[in-house]
Amino acid sequence: MTSRNPRDSRLRLVSPRPLAAAPRAVTQRPTRRPAPRPPEGTPPPAELARMARTGLSDAARVARWADAALRPVRDGANPGGKGALSDATAERAAADLGLTPAQVRADWDTARLAGLIEVHGDSARPGWRLRAWSRDDSAVLRGWVALFDAWSLAYPEPADREPAAVAEVVSAMPQVLSFLQLSAGPVPVDQLFDLLGQRVTELRTERCEISYGPVPDPAPEPAEVPDAPLARLAPLLEWALLALASVGALTYGDGQATLTPLGSWAVWVKLEQICVAAQSPAGNIEQSAEDMLRGCAQLRPNAARAEYRAWLAARPVGSAVTELIAAARGEDALTRGLAFEALRVVGAPAEPDVRAVVGETPLRPYALLWLAEHDGHDPEDAHEVLTRAESTWLWVDTAAAVADHGEAPLLVRHLESAVQPTVPALLDEVRAVGHPRTVQVLVALAAAHPDPALAKAVRRAAFQVHTGGS
């Protein structure tokens, strides 16, 4: 039986509106970390956003053309498979915009990398950043940082180089960029090459790349002959610098490279993210997703989001999303709700995985709400995408989280968030949706509710669900 005594927990509902997010516990105040300041001389955000808009103007132009000209409701025209432009579409865009098909394809690819165009299966559509492009500086800067992160995809790599060597250079470039950022001025390419070689050697040492066969006596080498494997990195360094220059992160010429203001700011942002990951606010950075989410149940929403960001920054996005989805599939309804809150912090990279679980009944309401907000719906109105049955399932799931982790009065208040106009209608629909926690939720609600008549009706409903009666 459920105790009538309130539990010693401070879990609270976010708001009494329908389909409130899973409740969160509050037991401590978050430690406030002073907002970090960018290096001296960094332009203000508005100026950085202006630079980003200028650099991405061609990509935004093609994205807007696609938004206006390729809507299926107009003429059924669509890009080619996997979001790539077909030859006919590229030629049509070139004619309309006064460009060559090659320029259109290049601008289209840039728009995709910056999130102005989003690919969903075999089709593409305008991203939310395009909608906010003219009014939201933060959306513009996030789009440019997404392009900066994808610099190795923005410029064709040398065809005659081994993929392993290319991967080593991509892995080593953050250290090179950090050095450029700290130098705050032009740096000779020879100096960058030495740094790149050192970092690649470190990466190979960390992988313990040693041979297990007999080791022949080393032949004497001239002192002035450079390490041949490292010497082959020179063309790859040039490729990396050209690729970074193509996205506007640096300037490269006359044997030296210099970070642009945008590039310097982006490197600083990445370094800050590393610092956040190293200083996990609540110490959950090394935990599994499920344990991290349980720890975040004791935090206020802002502190929990900081913890999600730290946890995510410490691991690859793909594996992090997989872990969060797996945690959401567990039996704890609170963990399920918090997992989707963490996926909101992930943002667009989580979209394919979230879309893939729409067919799973326990996750479907959460996934549909996530996708609605991702597509630009106001969070207050996102619940409108759910059917009545899906809304009721989510109500029961949230009630289970309150029953397991919250105070009894909160369960009574949770009645206010139901979409049904009356308690009898709610009970009828709760019984119909078949949530596995229905009996426990109804028993807990009956034990907590101060109205004896209503409590009796709820207990009767719980008994009927338990026995399969009507």
C-alpha positions in Angstrom: 0.0 0.0 0.0 1.1 3.6 -0.6 1.8 5.6 2.6 -0.4 8.6 3.2 2.5 10.4 4.7 4.3 12.8 2.3 7.7 11.6 1.3 10.8 13.5 2.2 11.4 14.7 -1.3 11.2 18.1 -3.0 10.3 17.0 -6.4 8.0 19.5 -8.0 6.0 19.9 -11.2 7.5 22.4 -13.6 4.0 23.9 -14.2 0.4 22.9 -14.0 -0.2 23.2 -17.7 -1.1 20.0 -19.6 1.8 17.6 -20.3 4.3 19.2 -18.1 7.7 17.8 -18.4 8.8 15.1 -16.0 9.2 16.6 -12.5 12.5 17.4 -11.1 13.9 17.4 -7.6 15.3 20.3 -5.8 17.7 19.7 -2.9 20.5 22.1 -3.4 21.4 25.4 -5.0 23.7 25.2 -8.0 27.1 26.7 -7.7 27.3 29.7 -9.9 30.3 29.7 -12.2 31.2 33.2 -13.4 30.4 33.7 -17.0 33.7 33.3 -18.8 34.9 36.2 -20.9 36.5 35.8 -24.3 40.1 37.0 -24.8 40.7 40.7 -24.9 40.2 42.1 -28.4 37.4 39.6 -29.3 34.6 41.5 -31.1 31.2 41.6 -29.3 28.7 38.9 -30.3 26.7 41.2 -32.6 29.8 42.0 -34.6 30.8 38.3 -34.7 27.3 37.5 -35.9 27.6 40.1 -38.6 30.9 38.5 -39.8 29.2 35.0 -39.8 26.2 36.3 -41.8 28.6 37.8 -44.3 30.6 34.6 -44.6 27.5 32.5 -45.0 25.5 34.8 -47.1 25.8 32.7 -50.3 24.8 29.6 -48.4 21.8 31.4 -46.8 20.8 32.6 -50.3 20.7 29.1 -51.7 18.9 27.8 -48.6 16.2 30.5 -49.0 15.9 29.7 -52.7 15.3 26.1 -51.8 12.8 27.0 -49.2 10.8 29.0 -51.7 11.3 26.9 -54.9 11.5 23.3 -53.7 8.5 23.0 -51.4 6.7 19.7 -52.2 3.3 21.5 -51.8 4.2 23.7 -54.7 5.4 21.4 -57.5 6.8 18.3 -56.0 10.4 19.3 -56.7 12.9 17.8 -54.2 16.7 17.6 -53.9 18.3 14.3 -54.9 18.9 11.3 -52.6 20.3 11.9 -49.1 19.8 15.7 -49.4 22.2 16.1 -52.3 21.1 18.3 -55.2 20.1 16.6 -58.4 21.6 17.9 -61.6 18.3 19.3 -62.7 17.8 21.1 -59.4 21.3 22.5 -59.4 20.9 23.9 -62.9 17.5 25.4 -62.0 19.0 27.1 -59.0 22.0 28.3 -61.0 19.6 29.9 -63.6 17.5 31.6 -60.9 20.4 32.9 -58.9 22.9 33.7 -61.6 25.5 31.2 -60.5 27.1 28.1 -61.9 25.9 24.7 -60.9 29.2 24.1 -59.2 28.8 27.2 -57.1 25.2 26.2 -56.2 26.4 22.8 -55.1 29.2 24.3 -53.0 26.8 26.7 -51.3 24.3 24.0 -50.7 26.9 21.8 -49.0 27.9 24.8 -46.8 24.3 25.4 -45.9 23.9 21.8 -44.8 27.0 21.9 -42.7 25.9 25.1 -41.0 22.4 23.7 -40.3 20.6 26.1 -42.7 19.4 23.0 -44.5 18.5 19.8 -42.6 18.5 16.4 -44.2 15.8 14.0 -43.2 16.2 10.6 -44.9 16.2 11.2 -48.7 14.8 14.8 -48.5 16.0 18.1 -47.2 14.2 21.0 -45.6 15.0 24.5 -44.2 16.6 24.3 -40.8 15.5 26.3 -37.8 18.6 28.5 -38.1 17.4 29.7 -41.4 14.1 30.8 -39.9 16.0 32.7 -37.2 18.8 34.0 -39.4 17.9 37.6 -39.5 16.9 38.1 -35.9 18.8 35.7 -33.7 22.6 36.3 -33.4 23.1 33.2 -31.3 21.5 31.0 -34.0 23.8 32.5 -36.6 26.9 31.9 -34.4 25.9 28.4 -33.6 25.5 27.8 -37.3 29.0 29.1 -38.0 30.5 27.0 -35.2 28.8 23.9 -36.7 30.5 24.8 -40.0 33.8 25.3 -38.2 33.4 21.9 -36.5 33.0 20.3 -40.0 35.9 22.0 -41.6 37.4 18.7 -42.8 34.2 18.1 -44.8 34.1 21.6 -46.3 37.2 21.2 -48.5 38.2 18.1 -50.6 41.0 16.2 -49.0 44.0 15.1 -51.1 43.1 12.0 -53.1 46.5 10.4 -52.8 46.7 10.3 -49.0 45.9 7.4 -46.8 42.7 7.8 -44.7 44.6 7.0 -41.6 47.0 9.9 -42.2 44.1 12.3 -42.8 42.4 11.1 -39.6 45.6 11.8 -37.7 45.9 15.3 -39.0 42.2 16.0 -38.2 42.7 14.7 -34.6 45.9 16.8 -34.2 44.5 20.1 -35.6 42.8 21.2 -32.3 46.2 21.6 -30.7 47.5 23.5 -33.8 44.4 25.8 -33.6 44.9 26.3 -29.9 48.5 27.4 -30.5 47.3 29.9 -33.2 44.7 31.2 -30.8 47.3 31.7 -28.0 49.7 33.4 -30.5 47.1 36.0 -31.4 48.8 36.8 -34.6 50.5 35.4 -37.7 52.4 32.1 -37.2 54.9 30.7 -39.7 53.7 27.5 -41.3 57.0 25.8 -40.6 56.3 26.3 -36.9 52.8 24.8 -37.3 54.3 21.9 -39.1 56.7 21.1 -36.2 53.7 21.3 -33.8 51.6 19.0 -36.0 54.4 16.5 -36.2 54.8 16.4 -32.5 51.1 15.9 -31.9 50.9 13.1 -34.5 53.8 11.4 -32.9 52.0 11.6 -29.6 48.9 10.1 -31.1 50.8 7.2 -32.5 52.6 6.7 -29.2 49.2 6.7 -27.3 48.0 3.9 -29.7 51.2 1.9 -29.0 52.0 1.5 -32.6 54.9 -1.0 -32.3 55.9 -3.9 -34.5 55.9 -7.4 -33.0 58.3 -9.1 -35.5 62.1 -9.3 -35.3 63.6 -5.8 -35.2 66.6 -5.4 -37.6 69.5 -3.4 -36.6 68.8 0.2 -37.6 70.7 1.4 -40.6 72.6 4.7 -40.1 70.7 7.7 -41.4 72.1 11.1 -42.3 71.4 13.5 -39.5 69.7 16.0 -41.9 67.2 13.6 -43.3 63.7 14.3 -41.9 61.4 11.7 -40.6 59.8 10.4 -43.8 56.4 9.6 -42.4 56.2 13.0 -40.7 57.5 14.7 -43.8 54.5 13.3 -45.7 52.3 15.4 -43.4 53.2 18.7 -45.1 50.6 18.4 -47.9 48.0 17.4 -45.3 48.8 20.5 -43.2 48.3 22.6 -46.2 45.0 20.9 -46.9 43.9 21.6 -43.3 44.8 25.2 -43.5 43.1 25.7 -46.8 40.0 24.0 -45.5 39.9 26.2 -42.4 40.4 29.2 -44.6 37.5 28.1 -46.7 35.1 28.3 -43.8 36.5 31.6 -42.6 38.4 30.4 -39.6 41.8 31.7 -40.6 43.8 33.4 -43.3 46.6 31.5 -45.1 49.3 32.9 -47.3 52.9 34.0 -47.6 54.0 31.1 -45.5 52.0 31.9 -42.5 48.5 31.5 -41.0 46.4 33.8 -38.8 43.1 33.1 -37.1 40.3 35.4 -38.0 38.2 37.0 -35.2 35.6 34.4 -35.8 38.1 31.6 -35.7 39.8 32.8 -32.6 36.4 33.1 -30.8 35.4 29.6 -31.9 38.6 28.1 -30.6 38.1 29.9 -27.3 34.5 28.5 -27.2 35.8 25.0 -27.7 38.4 25.4 -25.0 35.7 26.6 -22.7 33.7 23.5 -23.4 36.6 21.4 -22.5 37.0 23.3 -19.2 33.3 22.7 -18.5 33.7 19.0 -19.1 36.7 18.9 -16.8 34.7 20.8 -14.1 31.5 18.8 -14.1 29.3 20.8 -11.7 27.9 17.8 -9.8 30.6 15.3 -10.5 28.7 13.0 -12.9 30.9 13.4 -15.9 32.3 9.9 -15.6 29.0 8.2 -14.8 26.8 6.2 -17.2 23.9 8.1 -18.7 21.4 6.5 -16.3 23.5 7.3 -13.2 24.1 10.8 -14.5 20.4 11.4 -15.0 19.6 10.1 -11.5 22.2 12.5 -10.1 20.6 15.4 -12.1 17.2 14.6 -10.6 18.5 16.3 -7.5 19.4 19.6 -9.4 17.4 22.6 -10.5 16.7 22.7 -14.2 19.5 25.2 -15.0 22.1 23.2 -13.0 20.9 20.0 -14.6 21.4 21.4 -18.1 24.9 22.5 -17.1 25.5 18.9 -16.0 24.1 17.5 -19.3 26.5 19.8 -21.3 29.5 18.7 -19.3 28.6 15.1 -19.6 28.0 15.4 -23.4 31.2 17.4 -23.9 33.2 14.5 -22.5 32.1 11.9 -25.1 31.3 11.5 -28.8 27.8 12.7 -29.6 26.7 9.5 -31.3 27.5 7.2 -28.3 26.1 9.8 -25.9 22.8 9.8 -27.7 22.7 6.0 -27.8 23.3 5.9 -24.0 20.5 8.5 -23.3 18.0 6.6 -25.5 18.9 3.3 -23.7 18.4 5.1 -20.3 15.0 6.4 -21.5 13.9 2.8 -22.3 14.3 1.8 -18.6 11.5 1.5 -16.1 12.1 4.7 -14.2 9.7 7.4 -15.7 11.7 10.2 -14.1 14.9 9.0 -15.8 12.9 8.8 -19.1 11.8 12.4 -18.9 15.3 13.6 -17.9 16.9 11.7 -20.8 14.8 13.6 -23.3 15.7 16.9 -21.5 19.4 15.9 -22.0 18.6 15.2 -25.7 17.2 18.7 -26.0 20.7 19.9 -25.0 22.2 17.7 -27.8 19.9 19.3 -30.3 20.0 18.5 -34.1 22.5 15.6 -33.9 20.1 13.6 -31.9 17.2 14.0 -34.4 17.7 10.7 -36.3 17.8 8.7 -33.1 14.8 10.4 -31.6 12.9 9.9 -34.8 13.8 6.2 -34.8 12.1 5.6 -31.5 8.8 7.2 -32.4 7.3 3.7 -32.9 8.2 2.6 -29.3 5.1 3.2 -27.2 6.8 4.3 -23.9 9.0 6.8 -25.8 6.6 8.0 -28.4 5.1 11.0 -26.6 8.5 12.2 -25.5 9.9 11.8 -29.0 7.0 13.5 -30.6 7.3 16.5 -28.3 11.1 16.6 -28.8 10.6 16.6 -32.6 7.9 19.3 -32.4 10.1 21.6 -30.5 13.0 20.8 -32.8 10.9 21.7 -35.7 10.1 25.1 -34.2 6.9 24.7 -32.2 6.6 26.7 -29.1 7.3 24.4 -26.1 4.0 25.7 -24.6 2.1 24.4 -27.6 4.1 21.4 -28.6 1.7 19.1 -26.8 -0.8 19.7 -29.6 1.1 17.2 -31.8 0.0 14.4 -29.4 -3.2 12.4 -29.8 -5.5 12.2 -26.8 -4.3 8.7 -26.0 -0.6 9.8 -26.3 -1.3 12.7 -23.9 -2.9 10.3 -21.4 0.0 7.9 -21.6 2.4 10.7 -20.9 0.2 11.9 -18.0 0.4 8.5 -16.4 4.2 8.3 -17.0 4.7 11.6 -15.4 2.4 10.6 -12.5 4.6 7.5 -12.1 7.7 9.8 -11.8 5.9 11.8 -9.1 4.7 8.7 -7.2 8.2 7.3 -7.2 10.2 10.4 -6.5 7.9 13.2 -5.3 5.7 14.3 -2.5 2.1 13.2 -2.2 0.6 16.7 -2.7 2.4 17.0 -6.0 0.5 13.9 -7.2 -2.7 15.7 -6.3 -1.6 18.8 -8.2 -0.7 16.6 -11.2 -4.4 16.2 -11.8 -4.5 19.8 -13.0 -2.3 18.9 -15.9 -4.6 16.2 -17.4 -6.2 17.1 -20.7 -9.5 15.4 -19.7 -12.1 17.9 -18.3 -13.3 15.6 -15.5 -11.8 13.0 -13.2 -14.2 10.3 -14.4 -13.2 11.0 -18.0 -9.5 10.9 -17.0 -10.0 7.5 -15.2 -11.8 6.0 -18.2 -9.0 7.1 -20.6 -6.2 6.1 -18.2 -7.6 2.6 -18.0 -7.9 2.5 -21.8 -4.3 3.4 -22.6 -2.9 0.4 -20.8 0.2 2.0 -19.2 2.0 -0.7 -17.1 2.2 1.6 -14.1 -1.6 2.5 -14.1 -2.5 0.5 -11.0 0.4 1.9 -8.9 -0.3 5.5 -10.0 -4.0 5.3 -9.2 -3.4 3.7 -5.8 -0.9 6.4 -4.9 -3.3 9.1 -6.1 -6.1 7.7 -4.1 -3.9 7.5 -1.0 -2.8 11.1 -1.5 -6.0 12.9 -2.4 -7.8 14.6 0.5 -11.3 14.3 -1.1 -12.7 10.9 0.2 -15.3 10.6 -2.6 -12.7 11.2 -5.3 -10.2 8.9 -3.6 -12.8 6.2 -3.4 -13.5 6.5 -7.2 -9.8 6.3 -8.0 -9.3 3.3 -5.8 -12.2 1.6 -7.6 -10.6 2.4 -10.9 -7.3 0.9 -9.7 -9.1 -2.3 -8.6 -10.8 -2.6 -11.9 -7.5 -2.2 -13.8 -5.9 -4.8 -11.5 -8.7 -7.4 -11.9 -9.4 -6.6 -15.5 -13.0 -5.7 -14.7 -15.1 -2.7 -15.8 
